[in-house]
């Protein structure tokens, strides 16, 4: 039967990936059967008694045996719907799939013990490589979905910017949207948000449930880490934007904050995993991330464009002679501090951030506080360890401090230092940590919209740009692209449009920069640096 075949294939996949032991296959089959919501059929005796052909398997070894995990889970989830065990919606099917993977994923204590063992006996890179592969094999990191993202690099005045159109996150099912309108107010929600450590193993709930929709997390595994004396959790992002994209969240559901304590956590993290960078979204609306309600960081094994930016100016921090400080040639206002002395660099970062919190410069449009005391200045900090040549994992500590200000105006109600309206056809959302560093996360709507722009440009039908609802918002920009590229053809149209989209992202980052790259902006920056 098809169900038996899929269950056997799924369990064999889990055994080869090291998620379950080969001797546990029959137990795993029955556990997955129960997760589907049926009591049969059973596996063939030859499968039950099969010998392990890969006795030296460990997590990730031979996990690439021919199995389309996404398709297999989709069929099993459909069987769960037919059995009445799963809700007949996209989120219901996803919860069914994650329920099945949850029974095939090692327990959290086993995962944490193995991670610590690898850190001790090999090195931190071996531990993160193993943990990341396990999260992929367990289906928590959605490899197939991530592979659908579109990515390219665009050369700009600021260096090569990294551009992605995010296609990995699933679209909402209309039935889930309708059910959300009927959801009951549950008061206090559990878990409080999607970043809480209480998500580990959570079964999820549908849109009509009390408290509203919440994704299934049965196959989520979190490694406990201690930062600045407190418990945090290390997990990987299910829809990663770069290599080994991890999230490090406080065990306490509390708001984001940028201060000495949060910076100490960042330094502790790179001491624990020196091959990773770690950073924090800003802690204020407009210039912060999408989740300000939970104290968390993001990191991973990736080099961003800002890390290759040129130095344009060096300055001294009077009280910190062992800290090298410079201004980077970058569209946002980014200061880079570097030292081999961790505590000196930590204190220097605190000094800069405290000064920036209270800095106002009306000529530059910077206002530290409103009349009622509401703060407007903060930073987006990123920490990593490098050697003298700039390679990751060395003895030097390196801090990137992007100065941010979230004031608004009548002309720019979404934020003065936020993407301006002329670029909203490409990017309207907040500029968070990842984009500050030069990696664009652009909305999926652009796939169809840019395809429509391309078609009209190739047809030399510019008047149709405004009348086509798919690309009306792009019309003024598309006309400029056409005028700038008379050589546009079927062969080069996609490359030209992607490069021009990347240029827009560069302008978006320029809008987010507090001190502009003109004489007035440089003078204003120097006024701030003189206070340090």
ZAMARGU-4260 file (C-alpha; in steps of 0.2 Angstrom, whole numbers, plus 5000, padded with zeros to 4 digits):
<rodrens>
0) 5000/5000/5000 | 5006/5018/4997 | 5004/5023/5015 | 5015/5008/5021 | 5028/5012/5007
5) 5029/5031/5012 | 5030/5026/5031 | 5044/5013/5028 | 5054/5026/5017 | 5052/5040/5030
10) 5058/5029/5044 | 5073/5022/5033 | 5077/5040/5029 | 5077/5044/5048 | 5088/5029/5052
15) 5101/5033/5038 | 5101/5051/5044 | 5105/5046/5062 | 5088/5053/5069 | 5083/5036/5075
20) 5093/5020/5078 | 5091/5006/5065 | 5085/4995/5079 | 5071/5007/5083 | 5064/5007/5066
25) 5049/4996/5070 | 5045/5007/5085 | 5047/5022/5074 | 5035/5015/5061 | 5022/5013/5074
30) 5025/5030/5081 | 5023/5038/5064 | 5008/5027/5061 | 4999/5034/5076 | 5005/5052/5071
35) 4996/5050/5055 | 4980/5044/5064 | 4978/5027/5058 | 4981/5009/5066 | 4988/5001/5050
40) 4994/4994/5038 | 5009/4986/5045 | 5026/4985/5037 | 5031/4969/5027 | 5041/4957/5037
45) 5056/4959/5026 | 5057/4977/5030 | 5055/4973/5049 | 5070/4961/5048 | 5081/4970/5036
50) 5099/4972/5041 | 5107/4989/5043 | 5118/4991/5027 | 5126/5007/5034 | 5131/5002/5052
55) 5143/5017/5054 | 5129/5029/5050 | 5129/5045/5060 | 5118/5061/5058 | 5119/5066/5040
60) 5128/5051/5033 | 5119/5044/5018 | 5104/5055/5022 | 5103/5059/5004 | 5096/5042/5000
65) 5083/5045/4987 | 5068/5052/4997 | 5059/5068/4993 | 5055/5072/5011 | 5043/5087/5006
70) 5033/5076/4994 | 5033/5061/5006 | 5027/5072/5021 | 5014/5080/5010 | 5006/5063/5005
75) 5007/5057/5024 | 4999/5073/5029 | 4985/5071/5016 | 4982/5053/5024 | 4981/5061/5041
80) 4967/5073/5034 | 4958/5058/5027 | 4959/5049/5044 | 4952/5064/5052 | 4968/5067/5062
85) 4973/5083/5054 | 4963/5099/5049 | 4959/5101/5030 | 4970/5117/5028 | 4988/5121/5023
90) 4993/5124/5042 | 4983/5108/5047 | 4994/5098/5035 | 5010/5106/5040 | 5006/5102/5059
95) 5002/5084/5053 | 5019/5083/5044 | 5029/5091/5059 | 5020/5079/5071 | 5027/5064/5061
100) 5044/5071/5061 | 5043/5075/5079 | 5042/5057/5084 | 5058/5054/5073 | 5068/5067/5080
105) 5080/5064/5095 | 5075/5071/5112 | 5081/5088/5116 | 5092/5081/5130 | 5101/5069/5118
110) 5104/5084/5105 | 5111/5095/5119 | 5122/5081/5125 | 5129/5077/5108 | 5132/5096/5104
115) 5142/5098/5120 | 5152/5082/5117 | 5157/5088/5100 | 5162/5105/5106 | 5173/5096/5119
120) 5180/5082/5109 | 5182/5091/5092 | 5178/5109/5090 | 5163/5121/5090 | 5162/5120/5071
125) 5160/5102/5071 | 5146/5104/5084 | 5137/5117/5074 | 5139/5107/5058 | 5131/5092/5066
130) 5117/5102/5074 | 5113/5111/5058 | 5112/5095/5048 | 5101/5087/5061 | 5089/5101/5060
135) 5089/5100/5041 | 5087/5081/5041 | 5073/5083/5054 | 5063/5094/5042 | 5064/5109/5054
140) 5075/5119/5042 | 5065/5119/5026 | 5079/5115/5014 | 5067/5112/4999 | 5058/5129/5003
145) 5074/5138/5005 | 5080/5132/4988 | 5066/5141/4980 | 5073/5158/4985 | 5080/5168/4971
150) 5097/5176/4974 | 5111/5186/4965 | 5124/5199/4968 | 5124/5217/4962 | 5140/5227/4960
155) 5137/5245/4967 | 5146/5260/4973 | 5146/5251/4990 | 5153/5235/4984 | 5143/5219/4979
160) 5127/5219/4988 | 5118/5202/4991 | 5100/5201/4984 | 5087/5188/4988 | 5068/5187/4984
165) 5061/5177/4998 | 5050/5163/4991 | 5052/5151/5006 | 5039/5156/5018 | 5022/5148/5013
170) 5008/5159/5008 | 4993/5159/5019 | 4978/5147/5015 | 4962/5157/5013 | 4953/5145/5025
175) 4966/5149/5038 | 4963/5167/5035 | 4944/5165/5037 | 4946/5155/5053 | 4957/5168/5060
180) 4942/5180/5060 | 4933/5167/5071 | 4947/5164/5083 | 4943/5166/5102 | 4952/5178/5113
185) 4962/5167/5124 | 4970/5180/5135 | 4987/5175/5139 | 4995/5165/5125 | 5006/5150/5126
190) 5019/5150/5120 | 5019/5169/5122 | 5028/5171/5105 | 5037/5161/5091 | 5054/5164/5099
195) 5050/5157/5116 | 5060/5142/5122 | 5043/5134/5126 | 5040/5131/5107 | 5051/5116/5108
200) 5040/5101/5104 | 5024/5112/5104 | 5010/5104/5093 | 5004/5120/5086 | 4986/5126/5083
205) 4975/5132/5069 | 4969/5149/5066 | 4952/5146/5074 | 4959/5140/5090 | 4960/5151/5106
210) 4975/5162/5104 | 4975/5161/5085 | 4987/5152/5074 | 5004/5145/5080 | 5015/5134/5070
215) 5019/5116/5075 | 5036/5114/5083 | 5037/5095/5087 | 5054/5094/5077 | 5062/5110/5084
220) 5077/5107/5094 | 5086/5120/5105 | 5103/5119/5112 | 5104/5128/5129 | 5118/5141/5130
225) 5123/5152/5144 | 5127/5171/5140 | 5131/5184/5152 | 5126/5172/5166 | 5108/5169/5159
230) 5101/5154/5150 | 5098/5157/5131 | 5093/5144/5117 | 5102/5141/5101 | 5091/5136/5086
235) 5091/5137/5067 | 5079/5148/5057 | 5067/5136/5048 | 5068/5148/5033 | 5086/5153/5033
240) 5092/5168/5024 | 5111/5163/5024 | 5122/5149/5029 | 5118/5141/5046 | 5107/5156/5050
245) 5104/5154/5069 | 5093/5162/5082 | 5098/5164/5100 | 5084/5169/5111 | 5082/5173/5129
250) 5074/5160/5140 | 5063/5175/5147 | 5050/5183/5136 | 5055/5201/5138 | 5058/5215/5125
255) 5073/5218/5115 | 5086/5229/5123 | 5103/5236/5117 | 5114/5239/5132 | 5129/5233/5141
260) 5120/5216/5145 | 5115/5213/5127 | 5133/5217/5121 | 5140/5205/5134 | 5129/5191/5127
265) 5136/5194/5110 | 5154/5193/5116 | 5150/5177/5126 | 5143/5170/5110 | 5158/5172/5099
270) 5169/5165/5113 | 5158/5150/5113 | 5156/5149/5094 | 5171/5159/5086 | 5167/5154/5068
275) 5150/5162/5069 | 5145/5181/5069 | 5131/5187/5080 | 5121/5202/5080 | 5105/5210/5086
280) 5091/5220/5078 | 5089/5237/5085 | 5077/5239/5099 | 5066/5252/5093 | 5051/5252/5080
285) 5054/5257/5062 | 5073/5253/5063 | 5071/5237/5073 | 5066/5219/5068 | 5050/5211/5066
290) 5049/5204/5083 | 5053/5217/5097 | 5044/5208/5111 | 5057/5195/5113 | 5075/5197/5117
295) 5085/5188/5104 | 5100/5188/5092 | 5104/5182/5075 | 5120/5174/5069 | 5128/5161/5058
300) 5142/5156/5046 | 5142/5170/5033 | 5152/5185/5027 | 5141/5200/5023 | 5146/5214/5011
305) 5148/5227/5026 | 5162/5215/5032 | 5171/5219/5016 | 5168/5238/5016 | 5183/5250/5014
310) 5189/5261/5028 | 5186/5279/5025 | 5191/5287/5041 | 5200/5282/5057 | 5196/5291/5074
315) 5202/5289/5091 | 5192/5284/5107 | 5202/5293/5120 | 5198/5282/5134 | 5202/5266/5124
320) 5219/5267/5117 | 5219/5248/5113 | 5204/5249/5102 | 5205/5253/5083 | 5190/5263/5077
325) 5185/5268/5060 | 5171/5273/5048 | 5167/5261/5034 | 5162/5266/5017 | 5144/5260/5018
330) 5127/5268/5014 | 5122/5267/5033 | 5132/5275/5046 | 5143/5261/5052 | 5157/5262/5064
335) 5169/5247/5066 | 5179/5244/5082 | 5192/5231/5084 | 5203/5225/5098 | 5212/5210/5105
340) 5206/5215/5122 | 5188/5209/5124 | 5184/5220/5139 | 5191/5235/5132 | 5181/5233/5116
345) 5165/5229/5126 | 5167/5245/5136 | 5171/5255/5120 | 5155/5249/5112 | 5145/5254/5127
350) 5153/5271/5127 | 5149/5274/5109 | 5131/5268/5111 | 5128/5278/5127 | 5134/5294/5118
355) 5123/5290/5103 | 5108/5287/5114 | 5109/5306/5119 | 5115/5314/5103 | 5105/5326/5094
360) 5110/5337/5079 | 5095/5347/5071 | 5106/5351/5056 | 5107/5332/5052 | 5089/5329/5057
365) 5094/5318/5072 | 5084/5320/5088 | 5088/5309/5103 | 5071/5311/5112 | 5054/5318/5109
370) 5048/5331/5121 | 5039/5317/5131 | 5055/5308/5133 | 5052/5294/5119 | 5069/5288/5113
375) 5074/5289/5095 | 5092/5284/5094 | 5099/5266/5095 | 5111/5255/5086 | 5111/5238/5076
380) 5127/5229/5083 | 5136/5215/5076 | 5151/5205/5084 | 5163/5193/5076 | 5181/5186/5079
385) 5194/5188/5066 | 5213/5186/5064 | 5224/5200/5057 | 5220/5196/5039 | 5201/5197/5043
390) 5198/5178/5043 | 5184/5172/5055 | 5189/5164/5071 | 5204/5173/5076 | 5210/5182/5092
395) 5203/5199/5088 | 5186/5205/5092 | 5177/5215/5079 | 5161/5226/5082 | 5150/5234/5069
400) 5139/5248/5076 | 5126/5254/5064 | 5119/5271/5070 | 5100/5271/5069 | 5087/5285/5072
405) 5068/5281/5071 | 5061/5299/5069 | 5047/5302/5057 | 5041/5318/5048 | 5026/5323/5038
410) 5036/5320/5022 | 5042/5303/5028 | 5028/5296/5040 | 5036/5279/5040 | 5052/5285/5045
415) 5065/5298/5040 | 5079/5285/5040 | 5068/5272/5032 | 5066/5267/5014 | 5058/5282/5005
420) 5042/5281/4996 | 5050/5282/4978 | 5058/5265/4982 | 5043/5256/4990 | 5039/5248/4974
425) 5054/5237/4977 | 5056/5238/4996 | 5045/5246/5009 | 5048/5235/5025 | 5060/5239/5039
430) 5079/5238/5037 | 5084/5225/5050 | 5100/5217/5055 | 5102/5206/5040 | 5099/5220/5028
435) 5110/5233/5037 | 5124/5221/5033 | 5120/5221/5014 | 5109/5206/5011 | 5092/5211/5004
440) 5076/5201/5008 | 5064/5207/4995 | 5046/5202/4994 | 5039/5187/4984 | 5027/5199/4974
445) 5043/5205/4964 | 5044/5188/4954 | 5028/5192/4945 | 5029/5210/4945 | 5047/5211/4937
450) 5042/5198/4925 | 5028/5209/4919 | 5040/5224/4918 | 5052/5213/4908 | 5038/5208/4896
455) 5032/5226/4893 | 5050/5233/4890 | 5054/5219/4878 | 5038/5223/4868 | 5043/5241/4868
460) 5026/5245/4876 | 5030/5257/4889 | 5013/5264/4890 | 5006/5247/4896 | 5017/5249/4912
465) 5004/5260/4920 | 4989/5251/4914 | 4995/5234/4920 | 4991/5232/4939 | 5006/5220/4941
470) 5018/5233/4937 | 5010/5250/4938 | 5020/5254/4954 | 5036/5251/4945 | 5031/5262/4929
475) 5042/5277/4933 | 5057/5266/4938 | 5055/5255/4923 | 5055/5269/4911 | 5071/5275/4918
480) 5078/5257/4916 | 5073/5257/4898 | 5081/5274/4894 | 5097/5269/4903 | 5098/5252/4893
485) 5094/5254/4875 | 5104/5237/4873 | 5090/5228/4883 | 5086/5212/4874 | 5078/5195/4877
490) 5096/5188/4882 | 5100/5202/4895 | 5084/5208/4901 | 5084/5198/4917 | 5101/5203/4922
495) 5098/5221/4919 | 5082/5221/4929 | 5091/5211/4943 | 5105/5224/4943 | 5094/5239/4943
500) 5084/5231/4958 | 5100/5229/4967 | 5104/5247/4964 | 5087/5252/4972 | 5092/5242/4987
505) 5108/5252/4988 | 5097/5268/4988 | 5086/5260/5001 | 5101/5258/5013 | 5106/5276/5009
510) 5090/5282/5015 | 5092/5272/5031 | 5109/5280/5034 | 5109/5294/5047 | 5124/5304/5041
515) 5123/5306/5022 | 5138/5304/5011 | 5139/5323/5007 | 5149/5337/5014 | 5135/5341/5027
520) 5133/5323/5032 | 5152/5320/5034 | 5153/5336/5045 | 5139/5330/5055 | 5147/5313/5058
525) 5163/5321/5063 | 5154/5332/5076 | 5147/5316/5084 | 5164/5307/5083 | 5172/5322/5091
530) 5162/5319/5107 | 5169/5301/5109
</rodrens>
